[in-house]
Amino acid sequence: MSSDYPTPAVRRFRVYAFDPLASTSLDTAVVNDAVIALPWEDPWETPLAIGPSGEYLQVVDYDPASGLFYPPLDPNHPNLLAQDGLPPSELRPQFHQQMVYAVAMKTIRNFERALGRKVLWSDLKGGRDAQAFVPQLRVHPHGLRERNAYYSPEKKALMFGYFKSGGGTSGLPDGWVFTCLSHDIIAHETTHAILDGVHRRFIESTSLDTLAFHEAFADIVALLQHFTMPEVVAQQLAQVRGRLRSRNLLTGLARQFGDATGRAGALREGIDQASAAGPAYADTTEPHARGAFLVAAVFDAFVTIFERRTADLVRLATAQQTALGEELHPDLVKRLTQEAIKAADHVLRICVRSLDYVPPIDIRFGEFLRAMITADADLVPDDPLHYRLAIAEAFRRRGIFPKGCLSLAPDSLMWEAPALHERQFDQTNFADLLNKLDLSSRYRRQEIWEQARANQAVVHAWLNEPDDLTREWDNLLGVTLASDAPATIARSKAGAPVVEVHSVRIARRAGPDGQDVRQLVIEVAQRRRAFFSAQDQAAADAGGGDPKARDFWFRGGSTVLVDLRDGQVRFAIRKRINDERRLEDQRAFLLAAAERDPSRTYFGDRSSGEPFAFLHRG
């Protein structure tokens, strides 16, 4: 009987390794036809159906510019299962559907492997801010006819555009370009959606870095995912003779898009010109350009790690009179490929895990550096190849420095663990909280979401229980719960200061030595009415004026990581609500931003629906 047949381990889909342009070159056509292997759906997941439509994604192929619904792909058709899906084709919409689904799902799986939990999309807000579970992100392969692609937080959708080439140097002068056929653009936009689900306040405009972080992080993921395809990596390493510091297909993003829009190469690059004169990180204000410094720092760290991992191979090759300036032996290419894939996977996991080690609001690049160092050390205490030093050096070379550190030594860059008196307070009081939470293992995403919502309510109620430890909680969490808090702090109807519990997440990660690390990640935030005038701020803090008046919201809070093995607080990563220097910095940023671009509103919440575009509309 057919029910006795074993379930396949993986489901394979053919895709472009880069984009259709790479198939027009003899050098890269042979490796541009790639295959993505995804785990076969688990019994508790939604079966993959026509669309494709699965547990995380629903591909809806309506083309509003043409007024057409394209027939959906049936991923379970025997003819497609037998040949790993449709072969790559620009002409067939069903292949477009197949590619966006496969690449987006690969990106999701990479995040889950690093985070140690299932990916959840950001909640759908309803009436009176009621929040609803979003089971599927909608994906529109032909959602707009323009030179762009974006993630819409409001629609919970990925929108991919298509357009006529502007006369590139490599493609057909008036040919059509489909962003849904770019491996990089799909990974980039999917990352925006995942990041929005992890940190919903990162879409607010509070500094130059917060505007740029979403774009930079999405580029980092897209770049490092190049190294998940062994045949592509081997071909490119052989071509550049093992030198990853020279620009090649692995180091650039969206080459077809860049070529079609007149850039004569990749739209963006992972390798910056460190020796070339150009604007410094501190002087760069455009989000994509500023984000490029973070991308270059991470990619530089990856290449340094790759070079350290392969130093012995290079020495052996040189000893055998096969220096890296000559054609490499196939066996050496194979070994270099293995090390490049491993190094890229390690760096990608560090970056993704770092999302649990950053403050929940107002992210800065220097804080992401500290998060990377801490996330790696927390799971992998021993660092014989000096990954953390390579990361710190790459950030230093681009002028990205964190605040509040004694030096750039990795141990100095780590977030500080709570002091002894704080640890004693934390352990005693968090034990009571842990006993109230549901920490059981769940597998269905909706059940995980419901568990998280219930735990958020428990934490919120627990924080608002009256006790004699208000000042201690204020210090630990970076918020203020005291009755004498400034009048600008958001309050309940009863007049007490209120906090938002953004998330309560359970993460289960496996270390390289097989250790099982289970952590509870709690994010707490608070908002405060803020004003452009320091005099108005002081008056409002004292209780004067309209109790609802504000020029913008200022937020504080913390990310608290609790080790579930012993109940101890590992880290409390705070941005205090009463930090007047940070308030002044945000005030100056908003005023300067409005002066640069008066047509754009920076004072509200970007979560109102402004999309994350791969290319700025301007």
Secondary structure, 3 states (H helix, E strand, C coil): CHHHCCCCCEEEEEEECCCHHHHHCCCCHHHHEEEEEEECCCCCCCCCECECECCCEEECCEECCCCEECCCECCCCHHHHCCCCCCCCCCCHHHHHHHHHHHHHHHHHHHHHHHCCCCCCCCEECHHHCEECCCCEEEEEEEECCCCEEEECCCCEEEEEEEECCCCCCCCCCCEEEHHHCHHHHHHHHHHHHHHHHCHHHHCCCCHHHHHHHHHHHHHHHHHHHHHCHHHHHHHHHHCCCCCCCCCCCCEECHHHHHHCCCCCCCEECCCCCCCCCCCHHHCCCHHHHHHHHHHHHHHHHHHHHHHHCHHHHHHHHHCCCCCCCCCCHHHHHHHHHHHHHHHHHHHHHHHHHHHCCCCCCCCHHHHHHHHHHHHHHHCCCCCCCHHHHHHHHHHHCCCCCCCCCCCCHHHHCCCCCCHHHHHHHHHHHHHHHHHCCCCCCCCHHHHHHHHHHHHHHHHHHHCCCCCCHHHHHHHHCCCCCCCCCCCECECCCCCECCEEEEEEEEEEECCCCCEEEEEEEEEEEEEEECCCHHHHHHHHCCCCCCCCCCEEEEEEEEEEEECCCCCEEEEEEECCCCHHHHHHHHHHHHHHHHHCCCCCCCCCHHHCCCEECCCCC
